[in-house]
Amino acid sequence: ERTYPAKVAIVKDNSVYLYMPDEKIKKNDAEKYVRSFLEKECKVSAVKVTAKLEDFIKMASSLENNETGRYDKRIRELLLVYSL
């Protein structure tokens, strides 16, 4: 099984944004994998992965005006559990 090491994760508005600087990671595969374990317990609006820091910063700044999502806390907990 493949690992998907994320350097930084942002969770807001039931969405997950991940910075994975390894260019070899297939973005779509990583997004599907993360979504697969999160959706077992949470409603997830979006899962986005990028290997470029500039793109990650743009994604993060786009969330500034979004509200906190109902599942944000549980999404964070699941990301921590799966990252061990």
PDB file of N, CA, C and O in Angstrom:
ATOM      1  N   GLU A   1       0.841  -1.178   0.000  1.00  0.00           N
ATOM      2  CA  GLU A   1       0.000   0.000   0.000  1.00  0.00           C
ATOM      3  C   GLU A   1       0.887   1.241   0.000  1.00  0.00           C
ATOM      4  O   GLU A   1       1.969   1.229   0.587  1.00  0.00           O
ATOM      5  N   ARG A   2       0.452   2.278  -0.633  1.00  0.00           N
ATOM      6  CA  ARG A   2       1.204   3.526  -0.769  1.00  0.00           C
ATOM      7  C   ARG A   2       0.941   4.437   0.420  1.00  0.00           C
ATOM      8  O   ARG A   2      -0.147   4.433   0.996  1.00  0.00           O
ATOM      9  N   THR A   3       1.949   5.215   0.778  1.00  0.00           N
ATOM     10  CA  THR A   3       1.761   6.239   1.809  1.00  0.00           C
ATOM     11  C   THR A   3       1.685   7.602   1.130  1.00  0.00           C
ATOM     12  O   THR A   3       2.259   7.822   0.064  1.00  0.00           O
ATOM     13  N   TYR A   4       0.966   8.500   1.774  1.00  0.00           N
ATOM     14  CA  TYR A   4       0.804   9.849   1.258  1.00  0.00           C
ATOM     15  C   TYR A   4       1.189  10.835   2.353  1.00  0.00           C
ATOM     16  O   TYR A   4       0.326  11.295   3.100  1.00  0.00           O
ATOM     17  N   PRO A   5       2.480  11.165   2.458  1.00  0.00           N
ATOM     18  CA  PRO A   5       2.934  12.061   3.530  1.00  0.00           C
ATOM     19  C   PRO A   5       2.585  13.524   3.249  1.00  0.00           C
ATOM     20  O   PRO A   5       3.073  14.115   2.286  1.00  0.00           O
ATOM     21  N   ALA A   6       1.756  14.084   4.081  1.00  0.00           N
ATOM     22  CA  ALA A   6       1.384  15.495   3.962  1.00  0.00           C
ATOM     23  C   ALA A   6       2.210  16.300   4.957  1.00  0.00           C
ATOM     24  O   ALA A   6       2.317  15.936   6.128  1.00  0.00           O
ATOM     25  N   LYS A   7       2.784  17.381   4.489  1.00  0.00           N
ATOM     26  CA  LYS A   7       3.544  18.277   5.371  1.00  0.00           C
ATOM     27  C   LYS A   7       2.604  19.171   6.176  1.00  0.00           C
ATOM     28  O   LYS A   7       2.848  19.444   7.352  1.00  0.00           O
ATOM     29  N   VAL A   8       1.527  19.623   5.531  1.00  0.00           N
ATOM     30  CA  VAL A   8       0.568  20.520   6.182  1.00  0.00           C
ATOM     31  C   VAL A   8      -0.832  20.151   5.717  1.00  0.00           C
ATOM     32  O   VAL A   8      -1.044  19.796   4.557  1.00  0.00           O
ATOM     33  N   ALA A   9      -1.781  20.240   6.637  1.00  0.00           N
ATOM     34  CA  ALA A   9      -3.186  20.014   6.299  1.00  0.00           C
ATOM     35  C   ALA A   9      -4.018  21.140   6.885  1.00  0.00           C
ATOM     36  O   ALA A   9      -3.783  21.577   8.012  1.00  0.00           O
ATOM     37  N   ILE A  10      -4.980  21.601   6.124  1.00  0.00           N
ATOM     38  CA  ILE A  10      -5.924  22.615   6.587  1.00  0.00           C
ATOM     39  C   ILE A  10      -7.324  22.015   6.477  1.00  0.00           C
ATOM     40  O   ILE A  10      -7.688  21.431   5.457  1.00  0.00           O
ATOM     41  N   VAL A  11      -8.090  22.171   7.537  1.00  0.00           N
ATOM     42  CA  VAL A  11      -9.471  21.682   7.545  1.00  0.00           C
ATOM     43  C   VAL A  11     -10.376  22.853   7.886  1.00  0.00           C
ATOM     44  O   VAL A  11     -10.240  23.466   8.945  1.00  0.00           O
ATOM     45  N   LYS A  12     -11.296  23.158   6.991  1.00  0.00           N
ATOM     46  CA  LYS A  12     -12.269  24.216   7.256  1.00  0.00           C
ATOM     47  C   LYS A  12     -13.449  24.034   6.319  1.00  0.00           C
ATOM     48  O   LYS A  12     -13.278  23.685   5.151  1.00  0.00           O
ATOM     49  N   ASP A  13     -14.634  24.268   6.830  1.00  0.00           N
ATOM     50  CA  ASP A  13     -15.855  24.189   6.039  1.00  0.00           C
ATOM     51  C   ASP A  13     -16.038  22.785   5.445  1.00  0.00           C
ATOM     52  O   ASP A  13     -16.441  22.634   4.292  1.00  0.00           O
ATOM     53  N   ASN A  14     -15.731  21.754   6.262  1.00  0.00           N
ATOM     54  CA  ASN A  14     -15.826  20.346   5.858  1.00  0.00           C
ATOM     55  C   ASN A  14     -14.954  20.019   4.646  1.00  0.00           C
ATOM     56  O   ASN A  14     -15.238  19.070   3.914  1.00  0.00           O
ATOM     57  N   SER A  15     -13.901  20.797   4.434  1.00  0.00           N
ATOM     58  CA  SER A  15     -12.971  20.600   3.325  1.00  0.00           C
ATOM     59  C   SER A  15     -11.571  20.351   3.865  1.00  0.00           C
ATOM     60  O   SER A  15     -11.212  20.837   4.938  1.00  0.00           O
ATOM     61  N   VAL A  16     -10.789  19.593   3.114  1.00  0.00           N
ATOM     62  CA  VAL A  16      -9.427  19.267   3.509  1.00  0.00           C
ATOM     63  C   VAL A  16      -8.486  19.694   2.388  1.00  0.00           C
ATOM     64  O   VAL A  16      -8.696  19.351   1.224  1.00  0.00           O
ATOM     65  N   TYR A  17      -7.453  20.443   2.747  1.00  0.00           N
ATOM     66  CA  TYR A  17      -6.450  20.882   1.795  1.00  0.00           C
ATOM     67  C   TYR A  17      -5.104  20.413   2.314  1.00  0.00           C
ATOM     68  O   TYR A  17      -4.718  20.721   3.441  1.00  0.00           O
ATOM     69  N   LEU A  18      -4.384  19.654   1.468  1.00  0.00           N
ATOM     70  CA  LEU A  18      -3.143  19.017   1.884  1.00  0.00           C
ATOM     71  C   LEU A  18      -1.977  19.465   1.014  1.00  0.00           C
ATOM     72  O   LEU A  18      -2.087  19.547  -0.209  1.00  0.00           O
ATOM     73  N   TYR A  19      -0.856  19.755   1.675  1.00  0.00           N
ATOM     74  CA  TYR A  19       0.378  20.082   0.975  1.00  0.00           C
ATOM     75  C   TYR A  19       1.283  18.863   1.052  1.00  0.00           C
ATOM     76  O   TYR A  19       1.776  18.506   2.122  1.00  0.00           O
ATOM     77  N   MET A  20       1.495  18.226  -0.104  1.00  0.00           N
ATOM     78  CA  MET A  20       2.363  17.056  -0.224  1.00  0.00           C
ATOM     79  C   MET A  20       3.432  17.398  -1.257  1.00  0.00           C
ATOM     80  O   MET A  20       3.198  17.248  -2.456  1.00  0.00           O
ATOM     81  N   PRO A  21       4.620  17.861  -0.805  1.00  0.00           N
ATOM     82  CA  PRO A  21       5.615  18.374  -1.740  1.00  0.00           C
ATOM     83  C   PRO A  21       6.294  17.336  -2.630  1.00  0.00           C
ATOM     84  O   PRO A  21       7.105  17.712  -3.477  1.00  0.00           O
ATOM     85  N   ASP A  22       6.002  16.076  -2.477  1.00  0.00           N
ATOM     86  CA  ASP A  22       6.592  15.033  -3.321  1.00  0.00           C
ATOM     87  C   ASP A  22       5.900  15.055  -4.684  1.00  0.00           C
ATOM     88  O   ASP A  22       4.719  14.725  -4.791  1.00  0.00           O
ATOM     89  N   GLU A  23       6.638  15.442  -5.721  1.00  0.00           N
ATOM     90  CA  GLU A  23       6.082  15.546  -7.070  1.00  0.00           C
ATOM     91  C   GLU A  23       5.670  14.194  -7.648  1.00  0.00           C
ATOM     92  O   GLU A  23       4.897  14.146  -8.604  1.00  0.00           O
ATOM     93  N   LYS A  24       6.175  13.091  -7.082  1.00  0.00           N
ATOM     94  CA  LYS A  24       5.854  11.758  -7.589  1.00  0.00           C
ATOM     95  C   LYS A  24       4.472  11.282  -7.159  1.00  0.00           C
ATOM     96  O   LYS A  24       3.933  10.338  -7.736  1.00  0.00           O
ATOM     97  N   ILE A  25       3.902  11.927  -6.155  1.00  0.00           N
ATOM     98  CA  ILE A  25       2.576  11.526  -5.669  1.00  0.00           C
ATOM     99  C   ILE A  25       1.526  11.868  -6.716  1.00  0.00           C
ATOM    100  O   ILE A  25       1.472  12.986  -7.227  1.00  0.00           O
ATOM    101  N   LYS A  26       0.701  10.889  -7.018  1.00  0.00           N
ATOM    102  CA  LYS A  26      -0.399  11.123  -7.949  1.00  0.00           C
ATOM    103  C   LYS A  26      -1.525  11.802  -7.177  1.00  0.00           C
ATOM    104  O   LYS A  26      -2.148  11.208  -6.297  1.00  0.00           O
ATOM    105  N   LYS A  27      -1.766  13.053  -7.529  1.00  0.00           N
ATOM    106  CA  LYS A  27      -2.725  13.900  -6.819  1.00  0.00           C
ATOM    107  C   LYS A  27      -4.102  13.241  -6.706  1.00  0.00           C
ATOM    108  O   LYS A  27      -4.684  13.215  -5.621  1.00  0.00           O
ATOM    109  N   ASN A  28      -4.620  12.716  -7.793  1.00  0.00           N
ATOM    110  CA  ASN A  28      -5.967  12.122  -7.781  1.00  0.00           C
ATOM    111  C   ASN A  28      -6.037  10.902  -6.867  1.00  0.00           C
ATOM    112  O   ASN A  28      -7.025  10.715  -6.157  1.00  0.00           O
ATOM    113  N   ASP A  29      -4.991  10.071  -6.881  1.00  0.00           N
ATOM    114  CA  ASP A  29      -4.966   8.889  -6.014  1.00  0.00           C
ATOM    115  C   ASP A  29      -4.956   9.294  -4.542  1.00  0.00           C
ATOM    116  O   ASP A  29      -5.664   8.706  -3.724  1.00  0.00           O
ATOM    117  N   ALA A  30      -4.151  10.298  -4.212  1.00  0.00           N
ATOM    118  CA  ALA A  30      -4.073  10.763  -2.825  1.00  0.00           C
ATOM    119  C   ALA A  30      -5.408  11.349  -2.374  1.00  0.00           C
ATOM    120  O   ALA A  30      -5.849  11.088  -1.255  1.00  0.00           O
ATOM    121  N   GLU A  31      -6.054  12.136  -3.228  1.00  0.00           N
ATOM    122  CA  GLU A  31      -7.348  12.724  -2.888  1.00  0.00           C
ATOM    123  C   GLU A  31      -8.409  11.646  -2.667  1.00  0.00           C
ATOM    124  O   GLU A  31      -9.195  11.725  -1.724  1.00  0.00           O
ATOM    125  N   LYS A  32      -8.426  10.644  -3.538  1.00  0.00           N
ATOM    126  CA  LYS A  32      -9.392   9.547  -3.393  1.00  0.00           C
ATOM    127  C   LYS A  32      -9.153   8.772  -2.105  1.00  0.00           C
ATOM    128  O   LYS A  32     -10.103   8.410  -1.411  1.00  0.00           O
ATOM    129  N   TYR A  33      -7.881   8.512  -1.782  1.00  0.00           N
ATOM    130  CA  TYR A  33      -7.565   7.760  -0.570  1.00  0.00           C
ATOM    131  C   TYR A  33      -8.020   8.516   0.678  1.00  0.00           C
ATOM    132  O   TYR A  33      -8.676   7.942   1.547  1.00  0.00           O
ATOM    133  N   VAL A  34      -7.677   9.787   0.768  1.00  0.00           N
ATOM    134  CA  VAL A  34      -8.053  10.584   1.944  1.00  0.00           C
ATOM    135  C   VAL A  34      -9.574  10.662   2.050  1.00  0.00           C
ATOM    136  O   VAL A  34     -10.132  10.487   3.133  1.00  0.00           O
ATOM    137  N   ARG A  35     -10.234  10.921   0.946  1.00  0.00           N
ATOM    138  CA  ARG A  35     -11.696  10.993   0.946  1.00  0.00           C
ATOM    139  C   ARG A  35     -12.307   9.658   1.389  1.00  0.00           C
ATOM    140  O   ARG A  35     -13.313   9.646   2.097  1.00  0.00           O
ATOM    141  N   SER A  36     -11.709   8.541   0.978  1.00  0.00           N
ATOM    142  CA  SER A  36     -12.281   7.221   1.292  1.00  0.00           C
ATOM    143  C   SER A  36     -12.353   6.960   2.791  1.00  0.00           C
ATOM    144  O   SER A  36     -13.352   6.418   3.264  1.00  0.00           O
ATOM    145  N   PHE A  37     -11.330   7.327   3.549  1.00  0.00           N
ATOM    146  CA  PHE A  37     -11.400   7.062   4.985  1.00  0.00           C
ATOM    147  C   PHE A  37     -12.151   8.151   5.739  1.00  0.00           C
ATOM    148  O   PHE A  37     -12.705   7.882   6.805  1.00  0.00           O
ATOM    149  N   LEU A  38     -12.185   9.362   5.221  1.00  0.00           N
ATOM    150  CA  LEU A  38     -12.938  10.426   5.901  1.00  0.00           C
ATOM    151  C   LEU A  38     -14.442  10.244   5.744  1.00  0.00           C
ATOM    152  O   LEU A  38     -15.200  10.487   6.682  1.00  0.00           O
ATOM    153  N   GLU A  39     -14.871   9.822   4.573  1.00  0.00           N
ATOM    154  CA  GLU A  39     -16.308   9.728   4.312  1.00  0.00           C
ATOM    155  C   GLU A  39     -16.980   8.562   5.031  1.00  0.00           C
ATOM    156  O   GLU A  39     -18.204   8.438   4.990  1.00  0.00           O
ATOM    157  N   LYS A  40     -16.209   7.717   5.680  1.00  0.00           N
ATOM    158  CA  LYS A  40     -16.811   6.657   6.485  1.00  0.00           C
ATOM    159  C   LYS A  40     -17.515   7.246   7.706  1.00  0.00           C
ATOM    160  O   LYS A  40     -18.460   6.654   8.228  1.00  0.00           O
ATOM    161  N   GLU A  41     -17.045   8.427   8.166  1.00  0.00           N
ATOM    162  CA  GLU A  41     -17.599   9.029   9.377  1.00  0.00           C
ATOM    163  C   GLU A  41     -18.042  10.476   9.220  1.00  0.00           C
ATOM    164  O   GLU A  41     -18.726  11.006  10.096  1.00  0.00           O
ATOM    165  N   CYS A  42     -17.668  11.127   8.122  1.00  0.00           N
ATOM    166  CA  CYS A  42     -17.930  12.558   7.979  1.00  0.00           C
ATOM    167  C   CYS A  42     -18.435  12.890   6.579  1.00  0.00           C
ATOM    168  O   CYS A  42     -18.208  12.153   5.620  1.00  0.00           O
ATOM    169  N   LYS A  43     -19.117  14.007   6.495  1.00  0.00           N
ATOM    170  CA  LYS A  43     -19.461  14.555   5.194  1.00  0.00           C
ATOM    171  C   LYS A  43     -18.319  15.491   4.808  1.00  0.00           C
ATOM    172  O   LYS A  43     -18.023  16.452   5.519  1.00  0.00           O
ATOM    173  N   VAL A  44     -17.691  15.205   3.691  1.00  0.00           N
ATOM    174  CA  VAL A  44     -16.536  15.984   3.247  1.00  0.00           C
ATOM    175  C   VAL A  44     -16.919  16.717   1.962  1.00  0.00           C
ATOM    176  O   VAL A  44     -17.362  16.104   0.991  1.00  0.00           O
ATOM    177  N   SER A  45     -16.741  18.034   1.975  1.00  0.00           N
ATOM    178  CA  SER A  45     -17.072  18.835   0.794  1.00  0.00           C
ATOM    179  C   SER A  45     -16.009  18.709  -0.286  1.00  0.00           C
ATOM    180  O   SER A  45     -16.325  18.568  -1.467  1.00  0.00           O
ATOM    181  N   ALA A  46     -14.733  18.762   0.131  1.00  0.00           N
ATOM    182  CA  ALA A  46     -13.639  18.722  -0.843  1.00  0.00           C
ATOM    183  C   ALA A  46     -12.386  18.155  -0.196  1.00  0.00           C
ATOM    184  O   ALA A  46     -12.141  18.334   0.997  1.00  0.00           O
ATOM    185  N   VAL A  47     -11.604  17.469  -1.011  1.00  0.00           N
ATOM    186  CA  VAL A  47     -10.261  17.046  -0.626  1.00  0.00           C
ATOM    187  C   VAL A  47      -9.355  17.474  -1.766  1.00  0.00           C
ATOM    188  O   VAL A  47      -9.508  17.006  -2.895  1.00  0.00           O
ATOM    189  N   LYS A  48      -8.423  18.352  -1.481  1.00  0.00           N
ATOM    190  CA  LYS A  48      -7.517  18.880  -2.498  1.00  0.00           C
ATOM    191  C   LYS A  48      -6.084  18.663  -2.055  1.00  0.00           C
ATOM    192  O   LYS A  48      -5.731  18.912  -0.902  1.00  0.00           O
ATOM    193  N   VAL A  49      -5.256  18.193  -2.990  1.00  0.00           N
ATOM    194  CA  VAL A  49      -3.841  17.940  -2.729  1.00  0.00           C
ATOM    195  C   VAL A  49      -3.029  18.743  -3.733  1.00  0.00           C
ATOM    196  O   VAL A  49      -3.382  18.823  -4.909  1.00  0.00           O
ATOM    197  N   THR A  50      -1.942  19.336  -3.260  1.00  0.00           N
ATOM    198  CA  THR A  50      -1.023  20.024  -4.153  1.00  0.00           C
ATOM    199  C   THR A  50       0.414  19.784  -3.705  1.00  0.00           C
ATOM    200  O   THR A  50       0.689  19.598  -2.520  1.00  0.00           O
ATOM    201  N   ALA A  51       1.319  19.791  -4.670  1.00  0.00           N
ATOM    202  CA  ALA A  51       2.742  19.638  -4.383  1.00  0.00           C
ATOM    203  C   ALA A  51       3.455  20.983  -4.439  1.00  0.00           C
ATOM    204  O   ALA A  51       4.642  21.078  -4.126  1.00  0.00           O
ATOM    205  N   LYS A  52       2.728  22.017  -4.837  1.00  0.00           N
ATOM    206  CA  LYS A  52       3.330  23.352  -4.971  1.00  0.00           C
ATOM    207  C   LYS A  52       2.903  24.231  -3.808  1.00  0.00           C
ATOM    208  O   LYS A  52       1.712  24.392  -3.541  1.00  0.00           O
ATOM    209  N   LEU A  53       3.875  24.791  -3.127  1.00  0.00           N
ATOM    210  CA  LEU A  53       3.601  25.629  -1.966  1.00  0.00           C
ATOM    211  C   LEU A  53       2.755  26.841  -2.335  1.00  0.00           C
ATOM    212  O   LEU A  53       1.863  27.222  -1.576  1.00  0.00           O
ATOM    213  N   GLU A  54       3.017  27.447  -3.477  1.00  0.00           N
ATOM    214  CA  GLU A  54       2.255  28.626  -3.893  1.00  0.00           C
ATOM    215  C   GLU A  54       0.767  28.292  -4.047  1.00  0.00           C
ATOM    216  O   GLU A  54      -0.099  29.070  -3.648  1.00  0.00           O
ATOM    217  N   ASP A  55       0.488  27.127  -4.630  1.00  0.00           N
ATOM    218  CA  ASP A  55      -0.910  26.712  -4.798  1.00  0.00           C
ATOM    219  C   ASP A  55      -1.571  26.436  -3.453  1.00  0.00           C
ATOM    220  O   ASP A  55      -2.744  26.749  -3.246  1.00  0.00           O
ATOM    221  N   PHE A  56      -0.803  25.848  -2.545  1.00  0.00           N
ATOM    222  CA  PHE A  56      -1.342  25.564  -1.212  1.00  0.00           C
ATOM    223  C   PHE A  56      -1.687  26.864  -0.486  1.00  0.00           C
ATOM    224  O   PHE A  56      -2.731  26.958   0.159  1.00  0.00           O
ATOM    225  N   ILE A  57      -0.829  27.845  -0.588  1.00  0.00           N
ATOM    226  CA  ILE A  57      -1.077  29.142   0.056  1.00  0.00           C
ATOM    227  C   ILE A  57      -2.326  29.798  -0.539  1.00  0.00           C
ATOM    228  O   ILE A  57      -3.109  30.404   0.192  1.00  0.00           O
ATOM    229  N   LYS A  58      -2.520  29.684  -1.844  1.00  0.00           N
ATOM    230  CA  LYS A  58      -3.731  30.232  -2.481  1.00  0.00           C
ATOM    231  C   LYS A  58      -4.980  29.519  -1.968  1.00  0.00           C
ATOM    232  O   LYS A  58      -5.991  30.156  -1.673  1.00  0.00           O
ATOM    233  N   MET A  59      -4.901  28.175  -1.863  1.00  0.00           N
ATOM    234  CA  MET A  59      -6.044  27.418  -1.348  1.00  0.00           C
ATOM    235  C   MET A  59      -6.366  27.837   0.079  1.00  0.00           C
ATOM    236  O   MET A  59      -7.531  28.019   0.432  1.00  0.00           O
ATOM    237  N   ALA A  60      -5.332  27.989   0.894  1.00  0.00           N
ATOM    238  CA  ALA A  60      -5.528  28.356   2.292  1.00  0.00           C
ATOM    239  C   ALA A  60      -6.156  29.744   2.408  1.00  0.00           C
ATOM    240  O   ALA A  60      -7.063  29.948   3.214  1.00  0.00           O
ATOM    241  N   SER A  61      -5.684  30.684   1.619  1.00  0.00           N
ATOM    242  CA  SER A  61      -6.225  32.044   1.710  1.00  0.00           C
ATOM    243  C   SER A  61      -7.670  32.111   1.200  1.00  0.00           C
ATOM    244  O   SER A  61      -8.430  32.986   1.613  1.00  0.00           O
ATOM    245  N   SER A  62      -8.047  31.199   0.312  1.00  0.00           N
ATOM    246  CA  SER A  62      -9.433  31.193  -0.183  1.00  0.00           C
ATOM    247  C   SER A  62     -10.419  30.754   0.898  1.00  0.00           C
ATOM    248  O   SER A  62     -11.622  30.979   0.759  1.00  0.00           O
ATOM    249  N   LEU A  63      -9.934  30.138   1.960  1.00  0.00           N
ATOM    250  CA  LEU A  63     -10.800  29.650   3.036  1.00  0.00           C
ATOM    251  C   LEU A  63     -11.060  30.685   4.130  1.00  0.00           C
ATOM    252  O   LEU A  63     -11.881  30.442   5.015  1.00  0.00           O
ATOM    253  N   GLU A  64     -10.390  31.819   4.090  1.00  0.00           N
ATOM    254  CA  GLU A  64     -10.473  32.802   5.164  1.00  0.00           C
ATOM    255  C   GLU A  64     -11.904  33.191   5.515  1.00  0.00           C
ATOM    256  O   GLU A  64     -12.231  33.337   6.693  1.00  0.00           O
ATOM    257  N   ASN A  65     -12.747  33.358   4.527  1.00  0.00           N
ATOM    258  CA  ASN A  65     -14.113  33.826   4.778  1.00  0.00           C
ATOM    259  C   ASN A  65     -15.116  32.697   4.994  1.00  0.00           C
ATOM    260  O   ASN A  65     -16.289  32.954   5.264  1.00  0.00           O
ATOM    261  N   ASN A  66     -14.667  31.461   4.879  1.00  0.00           N
ATOM    262  CA  ASN A  66     -15.570  30.326   5.068  1.00  0.00           C
ATOM    263  C   ASN A  66     -15.872  30.103   6.543  1.00  0.00           C
ATOM    264  O   ASN A  66     -15.066  30.419   7.419  1.00  0.00           O
ATOM    265  N   GLU A  67     -17.032  29.560   6.789  1.00  0.00           N
ATOM    266  CA  GLU A  67     -17.441  29.225   8.151  1.00  0.00           C
ATOM    267  C   GLU A  67     -16.820  27.898   8.575  1.00  0.00           C
ATOM    268  O   GLU A  67     -16.401  27.100   7.736  1.00  0.00           O
ATOM    269  N   THR A  68     -16.766  27.677   9.867  1.00  0.00           N
ATOM    270  CA  THR A  68     -16.334  26.390  10.381  1.00  0.00           C
ATOM    271  C   THR A  68     -17.401  25.357  10.050  1.00  0.00           C
ATOM    272  O   THR A  68     -18.593  25.607  10.228  1.00  0.00           O
ATOM    273  N   GLY A  69     -16.971  24.207   9.572  1.00  0.00           N
ATOM    274  CA  GLY A  69     -17.913  23.166   9.191  1.00  0.00           C
ATOM    275  C   GLY A  69     -18.304  22.286  10.365  1.00  0.00           C
ATOM    276  O   GLY A  69     -17.579  22.183  11.355  1.00  0.00           O
ATOM    277  N   ARG A  70     -19.437  21.667  10.238  1.00  0.00           N
ATOM    278  CA  ARG A  70     -19.974  20.804  11.295  1.00  0.00           C
ATOM    279  C   ARG A  70     -19.034  19.626  11.595  1.00  0.00           C
ATOM    280  O   ARG A  70     -18.955  19.172  12.737  1.00  0.00           O
ATOM    281  N   TYR A  71     -18.325  19.132  10.576  1.00  0.00           N
ATOM    282  CA  TYR A  71     -17.472  17.956  10.735  1.00  0.00           C
ATOM    283  C   TYR A  71     -15.978  18.286  10.871  1.00  0.00           C
ATOM    284  O   TYR A  71     -15.156  17.372  10.937  1.00  0.00           O
ATOM    285  N   ASP A  72     -15.623  19.552  10.913  1.00  0.00           N
ATOM    286  CA  ASP A  72     -14.206  19.934  10.930  1.00  0.00           C
ATOM    287  C   ASP A  72     -13.422  19.265  12.054  1.00  0.00           C
ATOM    288  O   ASP A  72     -12.319  18.765  11.834  1.00  0.00           O
ATOM    289  N   LYS A  73     -13.981  19.255  13.239  1.00  0.00           N
ATOM    290  CA  LYS A  73     -13.264  18.667  14.373  1.00  0.00           C
ATOM    291  C   LYS A  73     -13.031  17.168  14.151  1.00  0.00           C
ATOM    292  O   LYS A  73     -11.932  16.671  14.395  1.00  0.00           O
ATOM    293  N   ARG A  74     -14.046  16.456  13.694  1.00  0.00           N
ATOM    294  CA  ARG A  74     -13.915  15.006  13.467  1.00  0.00           C
ATOM    295  C   ARG A  74     -12.965  14.719  12.307  1.00  0.00           C
ATOM    296  O   ARG A  74     -12.221  13.739  12.350  1.00  0.00           O
ATOM    297  N   ILE A  75     -12.980  15.549  11.283  1.00  0.00           N
ATOM    298  CA  ILE A  75     -12.048  15.385  10.166  1.00  0.00           C
ATOM    299  C   ILE A  75     -10.619  15.518  10.667  1.00  0.00           C
ATOM    300  O   ILE A  75      -9.761  14.715  10.304  1.00  0.00           O
ATOM    301  N   ARG A  76     -10.352  16.523  11.498  1.00  0.00           N
ATOM    302  CA  ARG A  76      -9.004  16.696  12.064  1.00  0.00           C
ATOM    303  C   ARG A  76      -8.594  15.484  12.876  1.00  0.00           C
ATOM    304  O   ARG A  76      -7.460  15.014  12.773  1.00  0.00           O
ATOM    305  N   GLU A  77      -9.516  14.975  13.685  1.00  0.00           N
ATOM    306  CA  GLU A  77      -9.220  13.794  14.503  1.00  0.00           C
ATOM    307  C   GLU A  77      -8.879  12.590  13.627  1.00  0.00           C
ATOM    308  O   GLU A  77      -7.924  11.866  13.912  1.00  0.00           O
ATOM    309  N   LEU A  78      -9.644  12.374  12.574  1.00  0.00           N
ATOM    310  CA  LEU A  78      -9.384  11.239  11.689  1.00  0.00           C
ATOM    311  C   LEU A  78      -8.059  11.386  10.948  1.00  0.00           C
ATOM    312  O   LEU A  78      -7.341  10.403  10.762  1.00  0.00           O
ATOM    313  N   LEU A  79      -7.733  12.595  10.527  1.00  0.00           N
ATOM    314  CA  LEU A  79      -6.441  12.812   9.871  1.00  0.00           C
ATOM    315  C   LEU A  79      -5.291  12.476  10.817  1.00  0.00           C
ATOM    316  O   LEU A  79      -4.286  11.898  10.405  1.00  0.00           O
ATOM    317  N   LEU A  80      -5.449  12.839  12.073  1.00  0.00           N
ATOM    318  CA  LEU A  80      -4.406  12.509  13.058  1.00  0.00           C
ATOM    319  C   LEU A  80      -4.294  11.003  13.277  1.00  0.00           C
ATOM    320  O   LEU A  80      -3.192  10.461  13.354  1.00  0.00           O
ATOM    321  N   VAL A  81      -5.423  10.340  13.375  1.00  0.00           N
ATOM    322  CA  VAL A  81      -5.423   8.886  13.585  1.00  0.00           C
ATOM    323  C   VAL A  81      -4.754   8.183  12.407  1.00  0.00           C
ATOM    324  O   VAL A  81      -3.930   7.291  12.610  1.00  0.00           O
ATOM    325  N   TYR A  82      -5.095   8.567  11.190  1.00  0.00           N
ATOM    326  CA  TYR A  82      -4.546   7.911  10.017  1.00  0.00           C
ATOM    327  C   TYR A  82      -3.100   8.317   9.742  1.00  0.00           C
ATOM    328  O   TYR A  82      -2.423   7.668   8.944  1.00  0.00           O
ATOM    329  N   SER A  83      -2.623   9.360  10.376  1.00  0.00           N
ATOM    330  CA  SER A  83      -1.248   9.780  10.141  1.00  0.00           C
ATOM    331  C   SER A  83      -0.237   9.092  11.049  1.00  0.00           C
ATOM    332  O   SER A  83       0.970   9.271  10.887  1.00  0.00           O
ATOM    333  N   LEU A  84      -0.723   8.315  11.995  1.00  0.00           N
ATOM    334  CA  LEU A  84       0.186   7.625  12.911  1.00  0.00           C
ATOM    335  C   LEU A  84       0.764   6.386  12.292  1.00  0.00           C
ATOM    336  O   LEU A  84       1.551   5.687  12.930  1.00  0.00           O
TER     337      LEU A  84
END
